Amino acid sequence: ICPHANRKMATFAPNLNGTSMHAAGPAPRRQLTAEQVAMREYCMGEEGRNQDDSTVLLHVSHSNLKKTFFQEIRLNRHTSIQDVKQKLEFHTGTSAQSAQLYLLDEVGNTIAECEDQRKLGFYSPYDGCRLHIVDLDPNSASAGGWLEDTSLVKKYEISEEAYDARENTYRRFKEKKLQDDPNWTLKGEMEKKAGKAAVLLLLSPVCMFSKCAVLERERGRVTGVDLGPVRVENVRSTLSGDACDPLLH
């Protein structure tokens, strides 16, 4: 005898009223309490990005990066200049040992030259100021504009004689096409390929090994889809149709 035979089993029926599973529609927006509203306003602030009193948002520029400008890097005023350099190393690539920091105001005037042993707050920075990094390493990867100026990278060049000696080039491809069709153009070739792509899109429902019928021939299975002949493998033999249209059954 089961010891729990006479125990009444309780069933749980969740209340779906006000939820997305209720037939009446989605749940109404939950109302916040006064404490929750106050916490939300404290976290968001008037501009939607409230910050601690010790936090400052500073822009960062670099002596070797003329086109790159880092905006509103969040820093703590109690952080040492040495630690600030180490953090900015991940942004600019300049090592802390090779970086000299200058604090500038919003119009670019120098406020102070930052010393490693000082705290950032010693220089009284405020939101909108800029930390300018001077890279002292003459062998820096960013020196001379190597990280921004693509004109400094030597491009690959080849002589006309060496190019003509190659087989698989566009020039050879164009010559062969013009021999076959004097009116051939690259634009026409691209339009032709675009039309083939549209046909393939129409044939996309035709799956490999799906059942098909080829004109009046026996039924088989599709083993390949192409714009040319479609190979059909019959149960008893392999048939090859010329420009056959596969039909799904």
C-alpha positions as CSV (number, residue, x, y, z in Angstrom):
1,I,0.0,0.0,0.0
2,C,1.3,3.3,-1.0
3,P,1.7,5.6,2.1
4,H,0.7,8.6,0.1
5,A,-2.4,7.0,-1.4
6,N,-4.8,9.1,0.7
7,R,-2.8,12.3,0.4
8,K,-4.6,15.0,-1.5
9,M,-2.6,16.5,-4.3
10,A,-2.7,20.2,-4.7
11,T,-2.6,21.7,-8.2
12,F,-1.1,25.0,-9.1
13,A,-2.8,27.2,-11.7
14,P,-0.8,30.4,-12.4
15,N,-2.7,33.6,-12.9
16,L,-1.9,34.8,-16.4
17,N,-3.9,38.0,-16.1
18,G,-1.9,41.0,-17.1
19,T,0.8,38.8,-18.8
20,S,1.7,38.4,-22.5
21,M,0.1,34.9,-22.3
22,H,-3.3,36.2,-21.3
23,A,-5.8,36.6,-24.1
24,A,-6.5,40.2,-23.2
25,G,-3.0,41.2,-24.5
26,P,0.4,42.1,-23.2
27,A,0.9,43.1,-19.6
28,P,0.6,46.7,-18.6
29,R,3.8,48.6,-17.8
30,R,4.8,48.1,-14.2
31,Q,4.5,51.2,-12.0
32,L,7.6,52.1,-10.1
33,T,7.5,53.0,-6.4
34,A,8.7,56.4,-5.2
35,E,11.9,54.8,-4.0
36,Q,12.6,53.2,-7.3
37,V,11.9,56.4,-9.2
38,A,14.3,58.3,-6.9
39,M,17.0,55.6,-7.5
40,R,16.4,55.8,-11.3
41,E,16.8,59.5,-11.3
42,Y,19.9,59.3,-9.2
43,C,21.5,56.8,-11.6
44,M,20.5,58.4,-14.8
45,G,20.8,62.1,-13.9
46,E,19.4,65.0,-15.9
47,E,21.3,64.0,-19.1
48,G,20.8,60.2,-18.7
49,R,24.4,59.5,-17.7
50,N,24.9,60.5,-14.1
51,Q,28.4,59.9,-12.7
52,D,30.1,59.9,-9.4
53,D,31.7,63.1,-8.1
54,S,35.2,61.5,-8.5
55,T,34.6,60.6,-12.2
56,V,35.5,62.9,-15.0
57,L,35.0,62.5,-18.8
58,L,38.1,63.6,-20.7
59,H,38.9,63.6,-24.4
60,V,42.2,62.1,-25.5
61,S,44.4,63.1,-28.4
62,H,47.8,61.8,-29.6
63,S,50.8,63.6,-31.1
64,N,51.3,60.9,-33.8
65,L,47.6,60.3,-34.5
66,K,46.3,63.3,-36.4
67,K,43.0,61.7,-37.5
68,T,42.2,59.7,-34.4
69,F,40.4,61.3,-31.4
70,F,39.2,59.5,-28.4
71,Q,36.1,61.0,-26.9
72,E,34.9,61.0,-23.3
73,I,37.2,58.5,-21.7
74,R,35.8,57.9,-18.2
75,L,38.6,58.4,-15.6
76,N,38.7,58.7,-11.8
77,R,40.2,61.8,-10.2
78,H,41.9,59.6,-7.5
79,T,43.9,57.7,-10.2
80,S,47.6,58.4,-10.5
81,I,48.9,59.8,-13.7
82,Q,51.0,56.6,-14.1
83,D,47.9,54.5,-14.0
84,V,46.1,56.8,-16.4
85,K,49.0,56.3,-18.9
86,Q,48.7,52.5,-18.5
87,K,45.0,52.7,-19.2
88,L,45.4,54.9,-22.2
89,E,48.1,52.5,-23.6
90,F,45.2,50.2,-24.6
91,H,43.7,53.0,-26.6
92,T,46.7,54.5,-28.3
93,G,49.4,51.8,-28.2
94,T,52.0,54.2,-26.6
95,S,53.6,52.6,-23.6
96,A,53.4,54.4,-20.3
97,Q,57.2,54.8,-20.2
98,S,57.1,56.7,-23.5
99,A,54.1,58.9,-22.9
100,Q,54.0,62.4,-21.6
101,L,50.6,63.7,-20.7
102,Y,49.3,67.3,-20.9
103,L,46.0,68.5,-19.7
104,L,44.3,70.9,-22.0
105,D,41.1,72.9,-21.7
106,E,38.1,72.7,-24.1
107,V,39.7,75.2,-26.5
108,G,43.2,73.6,-26.5
109,N,45.1,75.8,-24.0
110,T,47.6,73.9,-21.9
111,I,46.5,73.7,-18.2
112,A,49.4,71.6,-16.9
113,E,52.1,69.1,-17.7
114,C,51.1,66.0,-15.7
115,E,53.6,64.3,-13.5
116,D,53.5,60.5,-12.9
117,Q,53.4,60.7,-9.0
118,R,50.5,63.1,-9.0
119,K,46.8,62.2,-8.9
120,L,44.7,63.2,-11.8
121,G,42.5,65.3,-9.5
122,F,45.5,67.4,-8.5
123,Y,45.2,69.2,-11.8
124,S,41.4,69.9,-11.3
125,P,40.2,68.4,-14.6
126,Y,36.5,68.8,-15.6
127,D,34.3,67.3,-18.2
128,G,35.3,68.4,-21.7
129,C,39.0,68.8,-21.0
130,R,41.5,66.9,-23.1
131,L,44.5,64.8,-22.2
132,H,47.1,65.1,-25.0
133,I,49.7,62.3,-25.3
134,V,53.1,63.1,-26.6
135,D,54.9,59.9,-27.8
136,L,58.6,60.2,-26.8
137,D,59.6,57.0,-28.5
138,P,61.2,57.8,-31.9
139,N,60.7,54.1,-33.0
140,S,57.0,54.1,-32.1
141,A,54.8,52.3,-34.5
142,S,52.7,55.4,-34.8
143,A,55.6,57.7,-35.6
144,G,55.5,59.4,-38.9
145,G,51.9,58.5,-39.5
146,W,52.4,54.8,-40.1
147,L,49.1,53.9,-38.4
148,E,47.0,56.4,-40.4
149,D,48.7,57.5,-43.7
150,T,48.2,54.6,-46.2
151,S,50.2,56.5,-48.8
152,L,53.4,55.5,-46.9
153,V,52.7,51.8,-47.6
154,K,54.5,50.7,-50.8
155,K,52.1,49.4,-53.3
156,Y,52.7,46.3,-55.4
157,E,53.9,47.2,-58.9
158,I,54.4,45.0,-62.0
159,S,55.9,45.9,-65.4
160,E,53.8,45.6,-68.6
161,E,56.1,42.8,-69.9
162,A,55.7,40.7,-66.7
163,Y,51.9,41.3,-66.7
164,D,51.6,40.2,-70.4
165,A,53.6,37.0,-69.6
166,R,50.9,35.9,-67.2
167,E,48.1,33.6,-68.3
168,N,45.3,34.1,-65.7
169,T,44.8,37.8,-66.0
170,Y,41.8,40.0,-66.8
171,R,43.6,41.2,-70.0
172,R,43.8,37.6,-71.3
173,F,40.2,36.9,-70.2
174,K,39.0,40.0,-72.1
175,E,41.0,39.1,-75.3
176,K,39.4,35.6,-75.3
177,K,35.9,37.0,-74.8
178,L,36.3,39.6,-77.6
179,Q,37.5,36.8,-80.0
180,D,34.3,34.9,-79.3
181,D,32.1,38.0,-79.3
182,P,33.4,41.4,-80.7
183,N,30.5,43.1,-78.9
184,W,31.4,41.7,-75.5
185,T,31.5,44.1,-72.5
186,L,32.2,43.6,-68.9
187,K,28.9,45.3,-68.0
188,G,26.9,42.8,-70.1
189,E,28.8,39.9,-68.5
190,M,27.8,41.1,-65.1
191,E,24.2,41.6,-66.1
192,K,24.2,38.1,-67.5
193,K,25.5,36.6,-64.2
194,A,22.9,38.6,-62.3
195,G,20.2,37.0,-64.4
196,K,21.6,33.5,-63.7
197,A,21.6,34.3,-60.0
198,A,17.9,35.2,-60.2
199,V,17.2,31.9,-61.9
200,L,19.1,30.0,-59.2
201,L,17.0,31.9,-56.6
202,L,13.8,30.5,-58.3
203,L,15.3,27.0,-58.3
204,S,16.1,27.3,-54.6
205,P,13.1,25.2,-53.5
206,V,14.7,22.3,-55.5
207,C,16.5,20.3,-52.8
208,M,19.1,17.6,-53.3
209,F,17.7,14.1,-53.5
210,S,14.1,15.4,-53.6
211,K,11.6,13.6,-55.8
212,C,11.2,14.9,-59.4
213,A,9.9,14.2,-62.8
214,V,11.9,15.0,-66.0
215,L,9.5,15.8,-68.9
216,E,7.9,12.5,-69.8
217,R,10.6,10.3,-68.2
218,E,10.3,8.2,-65.2
219,R,10.4,9.7,-61.7
220,G,13.7,9.8,-59.9
221,R,15.7,12.0,-57.4
222,V,17.6,15.2,-58.0
223,T,21.3,14.8,-57.6
224,G,22.4,18.2,-58.9
225,V,20.9,21.6,-59.7
226,D,22.4,23.8,-62.4
227,L,21.4,26.1,-65.2
228,G,22.4,23.4,-67.7
229,P,21.4,19.8,-67.8
230,V,19.9,18.4,-64.6
231,R,21.2,14.9,-63.6
232,V,18.5,12.6,-62.4
233,E,19.2,9.3,-60.7
234,N,16.4,6.8,-61.3
235,V,15.8,3.8,-59.0
236,R,16.9,1.4,-61.7
237,S,19.2,3.5,-63.8
238,T,20.8,6.9,-64.2
239,L,19.2,9.2,-66.7
240,S,20.8,12.4,-68.1
241,G,18.4,15.0,-69.4
242,D,19.2,17.9,-71.7
243,A,18.0,21.2,-70.3
244,C,15.4,19.4,-68.2
245,D,13.1,21.3,-65.9
246,P,12.9,19.6,-62.4
247,L,9.4,19.5,-61.0
248,L,8.7,18.8,-57.4
249,H,6.2,16.1,-56.5
